Amino acid sequence: MSAPESPIAKPDTGIKVLIIGAGFGGLTSAIECIRQGHTPIIYESFPSLKILGDIITFGPNGGRIFARWSSGSVAHAMRAISIDLSNYGFNIHKYDTGEIVINQKTPPRDETAPNFNGHRGELHEIVFNYAREIGVEINLGQRVEKYWEDKASAGIVLEDGTKVDGDVVVASDGVRSKARALVLGYEDKPKSSGYAVWRAWFSNEDMTADPETRQFCENGDTFNGWIGPDVHFLFSTIKNGADCCWVLTHRDSHDIAESWSFPGYLKDVQQVLSGWDPLCWKIVSKTPEAKLVDWKLVYRDPLPNWVSGYGSAPGHGRICLLGDAAHPFLPTSAQGATQALEDGVTLAVLLRKAGKGNVRGALRAYQDVRYERVKAVQKTGETTRDMWHNTDWEKVKADPTLIQFPREDWVFAHDAEKHVEDVGDEAIRKVGVVGA
């Protein structure tokens, strides 16, 4: 990636933003804070950057955000390691016969709003490095033990006892966020969604050695899905067929009290795929078992508040939740990470509009601007899953488009930065100058 141009287009606001978590949401918040003239500082518990995980998706509404960074160079770097389905599309199969019910065409590429599907860790590394290049201070190996706030400031206490203060604290520390209880005033326990996914990412050696599965790797980047009763199986090849990844969503009632991530076992996957197109098990059987993860999908009721001191929430209004800490998504939405990006953009713009003297008003406006949209997008994870898992095959036979993955304009065409620029002043006016 070429050296980035200076992203600071706005005057210095003097607002110091402490961001907890260096995932996509935290990094985007920090980058957008730089763009809006604030001073962000990230604290992350992991001691070093590791290229972990498997596939992640960013819709065009997320790609639009990346494309604005450094005149498109960040998006260009992400494109180079992402799946390219412009020719292949998405083949949707009937689970038992294996027949391709429909090939869902890939929309024409728009470089101002690209769609990315790639390895979570590799895409994260690009964003992480860009944040550092433009001057974001990122402190790794710093575990937050406590959050605190008063009317004038907010901050954190680190594991070694160091106290850090700022104007606002953004908790982008995932579904296990410590700040959630502080903001809500009670412990919000996760519940099982009733579903789990097996997921894996592996190289293509065993796939190419088998004539039945070699076809996928020889065709470069591919995307195939098999849809069945209460189960769906999605399989991709990426990097011109060099790497393979798959996810299989199925019913699961496992107790998630202690953990919801476990090693996966191929024999369990084989049992779920009994009676399915034999090609599905052929693909899965090539997976090194050490690469298989059994991920229990947790569910949380929509949180009533993302901001301390707002509505029924206790506190002084200087701590907010962002991304999964505020609104965990089911993977069938394909929007969880993208909505965290939209959060970061929205918050940064509102902090500029409200100014240092009304940080608390900015945070309330952030919740007001984002809340209903996020709640609606969250529901798409359930509706898409249920559409696939309860397919009426007679209706699909008459109209195969009924089984396509939804690509709705209200989700994908949304421009978070333009939207908050348009509505932000009014949102801040409605909440007023908090504490004045």
Secondary structure, DSSP 8 states (H G I E B T S, - for coil): ---------S-----EEEEE--SHHHHHHHHHHHHTT-EEEEE-SSSS------EEEE-HHHHHHHHTGGGGHHHHHHHHTS---TTT-EEEEETTT--EEEEE------TTS--EEEEHHHHHHHHHHHHHHTT-EEE-S--EEEEEE-SS-EEEEETTS-EEEESEEEE---TT-SHHHHHHSS----EEEEEEEEEEEEESHHHHHSHHHHHHHHTSSEEEEEEETTEEEEEEEETTTTEEEEEEEEE-----SS-SEEE--HHHHHHHTTTS-HHHHHHHHTS-GGG-EEEEEEE----S-SBTTSTT--S-S-EEE-GGGT----GGGS-HHHHHHHHHHHHHHHHHHH-GGGHHHHHHHHHHHHHHHHHHHHHHHHHHHHHHHT--HHHHHH-GGGGS----HHHHT--HHHHHHHHHHHHHHHH-STT-
